[in-house]
Each structure stands twice: as C-alpha cells, then as structure tokens.
C-alpha cells in the first residue's frame, strides 16, 4: 500500500446562460423547448454576409456579476475568435473573450464542513454557446438511425466564470458551485435551470503529493449539470488518477465526460491548449468599452446581497447565523421575510424567522414551491405573529391556522388579491372558535378536572418526577382543545400542585 499522501487540486469553469430575450450577437430567441432549428437565424447558421451585433443586456449582466464579487470590471475588453471544428459550430469558430475579459478577479465566500473560505476567481468572460448534436433516438428522413444538429442554442449568451485552482476537495467544489448558482439567480442574470443547461460546470482535477508545489497533470470533466454529478465525477476522477500513478502510469491531459449510470469518467478527446485554438480578435466586433458612468448606474440598481442581509439581520435583529443563512437561501425567500419585517415590531423578528424555518419551509419543500408562490402570504404570517403575541391564539393554534390557510391553495390568479387580503386569520379564529382561553377561572376549572382524573400523575410529581408535570400540562391542553394559555396553565398548575 502506498505511503504517499495525496492532495487534490480543483478549479471550476462554470457556464451561466444569461437571462436575455435574444442571443448575444443576433436577435433570435433563446426560449427553451422549441423544435430543432426553429430559433436559428441567418447569423446563427453562419450564412455569408451576416454580421454580429453585441447584446447590451448581456454586457450589463456581466457588469452586475463583477460588482457582486468585488472584481475589476475592465474598461476595455475584446472579443476573439476561438477556432476549432465541431459539427454544431457552423462558423468553424466560437466568439469568446481571451486575453482581455470583461471581468477580472473577485472572490466568492463559501461555507463547508464548519469552515469558511474565499474562492478566488480568475475571470469571467462573455461568449456564445454552440449548438447541440442529436444522437439518441434521432431518425433521418427515411426512418434510418442518424445524427442531427440543432442550432437553437447556437449564439445563446454565456458568462464563463473561471476560478483559480484553489479547491482541495469535492465538498469544497460543490459548496462553491451551489454558492455561485445562488448568486447568479439572486442577481437575476441567470435562471439557474441545470436540467435545461442554463448552469453547467467543467471541473479541472489533478492530484499531487502533499507538500509538492508543482501541480499535477489535470483532466477536465465537461458539462456537469447537477451538484450530485459534480461531486461524483470529482471523487471518481481523483481515485482514477491516484490509482493510475501508483500503478506506475501517468495522467494524460485530456477532456473527459462523466457517465452517471456507470458513475465513472471516460476519455472524450485530448486536451487542447490555448495556442491550439488560434485565438485572434474578431474583426467584425469592436473592442467593448465600459465607462465608469455605466458601472455606477448599474451599481445603483444592485439588490442587497445575501451577505449584507445576513449581517444586518444578525446585528440589528439578533437573529442567529443559522436563521439568516436559511432566510437568504434564495431571493424570493429573503424578499418574503423583508415584507414581513415591514409590518411587525423588531421583537417579533425571531418568531417570524422560526415560523419561516419551520412550518413555512416544510410546506414549501413538500409542495416544491418558492416563497413568491406560497399560498400563505406575508400578510397572513404577520397576522399570525400579532395574534400570538397579544395572546389571542397559542403557538400551537397558530400552526394549525397556518396549515388551514396553506390548504386553501390560493391560485395564481388570486395571488395578488391574497397579498392584500387582511383579516383572514381573524376570520378563521372566529369561525372555528380558536381564541385562546386566558380567563383564570375557566382555566382553573379545567385544571381541577384534570387533577381529579389523574391522581397517579399528581402523586408522581409530588414524589419528585418532573416528567409528570409535563404529562399533566399535556392533558390540560388536550382538555381545552389546545386553547388554554400555556403560560397561565403552567403558573396555575404549579400553584395547585404546591
């Protein structure tokens, strides 16, 4: 058995499809799901005489990303032709950026295994996507087995985000990918749909003896479109490379694909270096100039970022890191919480966070909904919190009312009206007689009856068994159908038992 302790070195290249109405250099639609080649215009087909025109919104999205990660937004960047042959690349080259990208540097903070780490980014550059080769179950015009080319995706705007080789485990890589995925969705520059290919990762993986400064030979695993596959592919590739070296072989630089059915990577092609692509500035596109005024204008429209919200809520509202982390998992959830905060006093912020982390999160996960589509609107949550605070209902009843409102299943057409709907909680409380019993005399009568019916529990409590007290409280709450004020029940019960 080898005594060598190996270190893993990982860098990720992530392609985020930008959320624009049209392609990066043409006016064709990028909507998903069209029939093959239905959304490929003359420029996407590389017909003679067509010229690219840069999509301004794609540039704005790149600037937003650069500002969010604290990078340098280049005042001048250049589009280049990356030359290679592939069936779904009709021009014979891809328009990308090489020596002068639009975004340089920056960091993304991640958390994993109880640690925090800043992942350094090398760059983020704009480029066009290629088309797609169709092999599986594709039939030719006479029913014969064949391959086809779909150019609907050709020209789709991409932001390729490249990290430094600073990650040392599959766990780190997945944590980074998830954080990046959340960020581009938060900024509303990418829809993040991994099944449709809107967000996919290429992992550069190598190994080296621990303590060695020189990097090992890397292999690139292409087009990983799920966090699960990303982790599995890296773990397999690390094992493969270590076993290969320890058996006396050597790792060859190459591009590999991951087969999720076999849970293994396989060779796709030998890896080209930059010089193999013969990059040169695209003569049909002028350099991209970005002014300070344009950057300042976009900065003024930037949303508060998750890190900023977490810090504010922890410092100003006393929420825990766990609470704020959960509430900033996605933009819709954070906006929901912010709307709740606008209508409650700060002393209810913790109760609001608890309900959103509990019943609300559970219901959303069960139904597969996002916060903006949840039947329980911020208005309803505010009413529940206020009625719990003023003693009208108990926490238990609040949870029951939450479930009832959720089950009403407000439809999309009614959602706007529901957001403005006030008094629904009070209406349910009155209709179902759910008001909390706070009358001392009424609670004492229930307690007396429960003590009379449970002499054994009374005896056990007086002999020192604290659990018996909780059992009696449970019987009292059951007898009151959950409506007795829990605080008063505890106080009065102790007095009776004393």
C-alpha positions, 0 to 999 in steps of 0.5 A, spaced: 500 500 500 502 506 498 505 511 503 504 517 499 499 522 501 495 525 496 492 532 495 487 534 490 487 540 486 480 543 483 478 549 479 471 550 476 469 553 469 462 554 470 457 556 464 451 561 466 446 562 460 444 569 461 437 571 462 436 575 455 430 575 450 435 574 444 442 571 443 448 575 444 450 577 437 443 576 433 436 577 435 433 570 435 430 567 441 433 563 446 426 560 449 427 553 451 423 547 448 422 549 441 423 544 435 430 543 432 432 549 428 426 553 429 430 559 433 436 559 428 437 565 424 441 567 418 447 569 423 446 563 427 447 558 421 453 562 419 450 564 412 455 569 408 454 576 409 451 576 416 454 580 421 454 580 429 451 585 433 453 585 441 447 584 446 447 590 451 443 586 456 448 581 456 454 586 457 450 589 463 449 582 466 456 581 466 457 588 469 452 586 475 456 579 476 463 583 477 460 588 482 457 582 486 464 579 487 468 585 488 472 584 481 475 589 476 470 590 471 475 592 465 474 598 461 476 595 455 475 588 453 475 584 446 472 579 443 476 573 439 475 568 435 476 561 438 477 556 432 476 549 432 471 544 428 465 541 431 459 539 427 454 544 431 459 550 430 457 552 423 462 558 423 468 553 424 469 558 430 466 560 437 466 568 439 469 568 446 473 573 450 481 571 451 486 575 453 482 581 455 475 579 459 470 583 461 471 581 468 477 580 472 478 577 479 473 577 485 472 572 490 466 568 492 465 566 500 463 559 501 461 555 507 463 547 508 464 542 513 464 548 519 469 552 515 469 558 511 473 560 505 474 565 499 474 562 492 478 566 488 476 567 481 480 568 475 475 571 470 469 571 467 468 572 460 462 573 455 461 568 449 456 564 445 454 557 446 454 552 440 449 548 438 447 541 440 448 534 436 442 529 436 444 522 437 439 518 441 433 516 438 434 521 432 431 518 425 433 521 418 428 522 413 427 515 411 426 512 418 434 510 418 438 511 425 442 518 424 445 524 427 442 531 427 444 538 429 440 543 432 442 550 432 437 553 437 442 554 442 447 556 437 449 564 439 445 563 446 449 568 451 454 565 456 458 568 462 464 563 463 466 564 470 473 561 471 476 560 478 483 559 480 485 552 482 484 553 489 479 547 491 482 541 495 476 537 495 469 535 492 465 538 498 469 544 497 467 544 489 460 543 490 459 548 496 462 553 491 458 551 485 451 551 489 454 558 492 455 561 485 448 558 482 445 562 488 448 568 486 447 568 479 439 567 480 439 572 486 442 577 481 437 575 476 442 574 470 441 567 470 435 562 471 439 557 474 435 551 470 441 545 470 436 540 467 435 545 461 443 547 461 442 554 463 448 552 469 453 547 467 460 546 470 467 543 467 471 541 473 479 541 472 482 535 477 489 533 478 492 530 484 499 531 487 503 529 493 502 533 499 507 538 500 509 538 492 508 545 489 508 543 482 501 541 480 499 535 477 497 533 470 489 535 470 483 532 466 477 536 465 470 533 466 465 537 461 458 539 462 456 537 469 449 539 470 447 537 477 451 538 484 450 530 485 454 529 478 459 534 480 461 531 486 461 524 483 465 525 477 470 529 482 471 523 487 471 518 481 476 522 477 481 523 483 481 515 485 482 514 477 488 518 477 491 516 484 490 509 482 493 510 475 500 513 478 501 508 483 500 503 478 506 506 475 502 510 469 501 517 468 495 522 467 494 524 460 491 531 459 485 530 456 477 532 456 473 527 459 465 526 460 462 523 466 457 517 465 452 517 471 449 510 470 456 507 470 458 513 475 465 513 472 469 518 467 471 516 460 476 519 455 472 524 450 478 527 446 485 530 448 486 536 451 487 542 447 491 548 449 490 555 448 495 556 442 491 550 439 485 554 438 488 560 434 485 565 438 485 572 434 480 578 435 474 578 431 474 583 426 467 584 425 466 586 433 469 592 436 473 592 442 467 593 448 468 599 452 465 600 459 465 607 462 465 608 469 458 612 468 455 605 466 458 601 472 455 606 477 448 606 474 448 599 474 451 599 481 445 603 483 440 598 481 444 592 485 439 588 490 442 587 497 446 581 497 445 575 501 451 577 505 449 584 507 442 581 509 445 576 513 449 581 517 444 586 518 439 581 520 444 578 525 446 585 528 440 589 528 435 583 529 439 578 533 437 573 529 442 567 529 447 565 523 443 559 522 436 563 521 439 568 516 443 563 512 436 559 511 432 566 510 437 568 504 437 561 501 434 564 495 431 571 493 424 570 493 425 567 500 429 573 503 424 578 499 418 574 503 421 575 510 423 583 508 415 584 507 414 581 513 419 585 517 415 591 514 409 590 518 411 587 525 415 590 531 423 588 531 421 583 537 417 579 533 423 578 528 425 571 531 418 568 531 417 570 524 424 567 522 422 560 526 415 560 523 419 561 516 424 555 518 419 551 520 412 550 518 413 555 512 419 551 509 416 544 510 410 546 506 414 549 501 419 543 500 413 538 500 409 542 495 416 544 491 414 551 491 418 558 492 416 563 497 413 568 491 408 562 490 406 560 497 399 560 498 400 563 505 402 570 504 406 575 508 400 578 510 397 572 513 404 570 517 404 577 520 397 576 522 399 570 525 405 573 529 400 579 532 395 574 534 400 570 538 403 575 541 397 579 544 395 572 546 389 571 542 391 564 539 397 559 542 403 557 538 400 551 537 393 554 534 397 558 530 400 552 526 394 549 525 391 556 522 397 556 518 396 549 515 388 551 514 390 557 510 396 553 506 390 548 504 386 553 501 391 553 495 390 560 493 391 560 485 395 564 481 390 568 479 388 570 486 395 571 488 395 578 488 388 579 491 391 574 497 397 579 498 392 584 500 387 580 503 387 582 511 383 579 516 383 572 514 386 569 520 381 573 524 376 570 520 378 563 521 379 564 529 372 566 529 369 561 525 372 555 528 372 558 535 380 558 536 381 564 541 385 562 546 382 561 553 386 566 558 380 567 563 383 564 570 377 561 572 375 557 566 382 555 566 382 553 573 376 549 572 379 545 567 385 544 571 381 541 577 378 536 572 384 534 570 387 533 577 381 529 579 382 524 573 389 523 574 391 522 581 397 517 579 400 523 575 399 528 581 402 523 586 408 522 581 410 529 581 409 530 588 414 524 589 419 528 585 418 526 577 418 532 573 416 528 567 409 528 570 408 535 570 409 535 563 404 529 562 399 533 566 400 540 562 399 535 556 392 533 558 390 540 560 391 542 553 388 536 550 382 538 555 381 545 552 382 543 545 389 546 545 386 553 547 388 554 554 394 559 555 400 555 556 403 560 560 397 561 565 396 553 565 403 552 567 403 558 573 396 555 575 398 548 575 404 549 579 400 553 584 395 547 585 400 542 585 404 546 591 
